[in-house]
Amino acid sequence: MKHLKHIFFLLLTCLSLTLMAQTRVLKKANKHYNQQAFARAIPYYEKAYRSDSSNKTTLSNLGDCYRLTNNTAGQLKCYGGLVKNGKAEPIHKLYYGQALMEYGQKNQAKTYLEAYTNDNRGYALASSIEKTKQYTKNADAYKVDLCSFNSPQSDFCAVVFNNTIVFSSTRDKTKWVNEKHGWTNESYMNLYAA
């Protein structure tokens, strides 16, 4: 009987330590999430997800972090989990449809996009699936090559200015300044010319 009391006490202690650790992890995750430091929140939410993959708030917030850092596979896991568990709100179904669309599963995506009726985003995205056939019907008639100034980071908004291409990029400028944006965990944007 004495041994059972010790075992029970040890189990209770382990359980309370686990719950305290889980609470600390979620507090850190939520703090980063509320500061819009989504890339920094992901590891904490992933840890919480491994402990409880059915928690609605964890799935929703982790899905948002993945969406806002362009991680389609992560969105499918989280928003798909909400949909499959029956815990998805209409906006989660829209985001799930968008992720399916990005992943190339257009027919499945259309179902979720059409189900979203809170505003016209679902309708617009669902109708764009039909239009992609028109956009790509002559796709074999041209070939797009990467520009020589492309980088693995985010390069976009190229415009011609004084016979030069000016564009925005998150590439690292220098090795000695390593400031990262909390939202994406990439460098802050700068303008470059090529």
ABEGO torsion letter per residue (X at the ends): XAAAAAAAAAAAAAAAAAAAAAAAAAAAAAAAAAAGBAAAAAAAAAAAAAABAABAAAAAAAAAAAAAAGBAAAAAAAAAAAAAAGABBAAAAAAAAAAAAAAGBAAAAAAAAAABAABAAAAAAAAAAAAAAAAAAAAAABBBBBBAABBABBBBGBBBBGGBBBBBBABBABAABABBBAAAGBBBBBBBBX
